């Protein structure tokens, strides 16, 4: 699943602006910007999410949508989350979207190498990061990925009954 963290960048800018506002007088103005949804690469799905908090009450809500590379709707969600901050609302929206995508089988199966790394974690006492060369346990998988090898994988699916 492709996630674009432009919202996180936007929050960083907001924090920077709040810090600079405490030292300088700012003049606020409205600016019109063009916004367009960008399709993910072929074969991928994309989660777009948002968190919202009402200024006076502090009550928050979250929502999101998952679409495939053609723009077809796959899943949408919206829910209240109670009193919160905008940052927590954004993170909650992301987490809920990822949970729902996994629960509904909306994930990329080209993940054999990452799956092997995850399983290696059971044998470790502390976090490990490899930078130049992968460990021997996944070296062949990394090479297979580079060669474009296709794997068969059985997945659990959820269907709606009428």
N, C-alpha and C positions, 0 to 999 in steps of 0.2 A: 504494500500500500504506500503510495506516495504521500508524504505530508510536507507541506510547505509552511515553514515557520515564520511567515511574514508578520503574523500577529505578534509573535514574541519580539520581533525587531521593533514593531510599532510600540509595544509596551516599554521596551528599553528607551525608545525616543521620548515617550511620555514621562518616564521617570527622570530622564536627563532634563527635559523641559521644566519639570516641577522643581528640580534642584536649581536650575538657572533662574527660575522665576523668583526663588527666595532671595536672590541677590540683585536682580534687576527688575525693572518695571516692564511688563510685556503688554503689547497691544495685540489683542486677539482679532482675527479676521476669518471670514469663511473662504474656503478655497474649494473649487469644483475640480474633482479628479475623475478620470475615466476608469471604470472598473469592468473587467471582463473575466469570466471563468475560463481557466486554461485546462484543456484536456490533458490527462495523464498519457504516458506512452502506451502503445498498443499492448493489450493483454493485462493492463494494470487497472486498478480501481483507485479512486481518490476520495478521501474524507475531507470535507470542509466543515468546520465547526465554529461555534461562537458562544460566548458567555456574555450575559447582560446583567447589569445591576442598576436598580432604580436609585437615583441620587438621594432622595429624601428618606425613603424607607430602608434602603440597604438590602432589599429583597432581590434575589437573583434567580435567573433561569438560564437554561442552556438549550442548545439545539444544534443539529448538524444534518448533513446529507452525504450519502455515498453514491457516486456515479461511476460508471465504467468509462473506458476510453472513447466510447461513442457518445457519451453524455447521457446514456440511459440511466434513469433513476433505479437504484438498487435498494436503498434503505434511507429512512429519515427518522429523526427523533427530536423530541422537545419535552422538557420537564422543568418544573420549579425546583429550586435547590435551597430555598430559605435564605436567611440573612447571611451575607458573605461579602467578599471583596471582588473587584473585577478580575484580579489575577487568579484567585481561586476559582472563579466562575469559568475562566478560559481553560484552566488546567482540568477542571471537572468535565467540561465539554469534550476535551480531547480524550480523556480517560474513558468516558462513557461511549464515545464513538468507536474507540478501539475495542472495548469490551463487546459492543454490539456487532461489530464487524466479525470478530472471532466467533461469537456465539452463532452467527448466521452463515458461517463458512465463506465469508468474503475476505479471503487472503490469498496471497500469491504462493504457489507451491514450489517455485524455484528457490527454495530456501534450504537445501540439503546441507550446505556448508555451515550456515548459521545454526542449523539444528545440531550439527555435530559439535560446534563450539559450545552450545548451551549444555549438551550432555556431558562435555568434559568438565563443566563447572562442578558436578557432583563429586569429583575426585580432588578438587582443590581446597586448600585451607584459606586462601586469600585471593583477591582479584588478580587476574593476569592480563596483560596487554602485549600483543605481539605487533611489532612495527615494520620490520624489514622482511622477515620470512615467517610464514605460518609454521606452527608446530607439525611434527611429522605425522601426527594423528589425522590431520586434515589436508595435508599437502596434496594427496591424490585428488581429493574433492575440489580443491581450488583449481588444480590443473584441468579437471573435467569441466568445471564451469567455464574456464577460459576457452576450452575447445568446443563449447556449446552442447555438451552431452545432455540428452534428455532422459529424465528419470521417470519411473512410474511410482506413484504414491497413492495409497488408499486413504481417502478422507471420509469423515463422518459428515453427512449432510442432514439438514433439517427441511422437512417439507410440510406444507400446510394441507390439512385434510378438510374436505368440504362435506 
